Amino acid sequence: MTNSPEPEPSELENIHSVTDPEKCREMERRYDWKLKKIKVNKGLPLEIDCIFHGEQTSFQDFWYDYQD
């Protein structure tokens, strides 16, 4: 068993799938994330991957912030 080194912070990617590339830009503005690239995944229900710089997040994390 080998231990793989932790990725450098600059190498971390936060990926979220959407239906339209414009949604990537909306997430970038709304969450103050820096968009790294947009990747097309033909044949999947959500054909666009928005790839942002930084640690992976979950929208469920944000959801709990808005509940009373």
N, C-alpha and C positions, 0 to 999 in steps of 0.2 A: 504494500500500500504506500502510495506516495502522497505527500502533503503538497498541494499546490499553493503557491504563494497568493496572498490576498492581492486583488487588483489595486493598482494605484487609483486614488480618487479621480484622477483625470480620465481613467479608462472605464469608470462605472457608467452603465447605461440604464435609463429609466424608459421602458417601452410600454406604450398603450396603443391598442388597435382602434381604428375608427373607420367610417364609411367614406370620408372625403378628406383630401389633404388640407383643406381650409380648417378643418377641425383641429389639426395639429397646431396651426397658428393661433387658433382660439385658446387652446390649452396653454400654449407658451405665454400668451398675454395674461390669462386668468390666474395661472398658478406661478407666474414669474419663473418659468423653467426656460433653459436655453436649448432650442431645437438644434440637434446635431444633424439629423437627416430624416428623410421620409422614404420608406421602403414599400413597394407595391407587392402584394401577395395575391396573385390571381387565383380565383377559384375558392377562396375562403369567404365566409360570410362578412367579415370585416376585412376588406381588401387592403387596407393601408395600415402600416405600422409607423407610429410617430416615435422616433428615437431621440430622447433628450439626454443631455449630460447629467450625471448624478446617480445617486442610489435609487434602486427600484422602489416605487411607492404603490400604494393601493388606494383606490377611491373609497374603499370601505373605511380607511383611516380617516378620510375627510368627512364621511357620512356621520361617524360618531361625534365629530366636533359640532355638528349642527343640531343634535338632539338635545332636548332639555332633560 
